[in-house]
């Protein structure tokens, strides 16, 4: 359905980062593993950060990994990240 005239819909990207690395043979969450020198999840953050259609980013982290995710938000200079849950 097209948006109504005058409405101000916001586009929110949700990045799921609460996985595990067990199938990959690692003891840490796979989204924190490096790929070409950067944690895998940073690529998703940067993509949505630079997308003009996306207004906000919500990151889903595994319990106990919220602080590590927040550090990566800072590292990626992700200004659109509004929440880590």
Order of alpha helices (4+ residues) and beta strands (2+ residues): beta-beta-beta-alpha-beta-alpha-beta
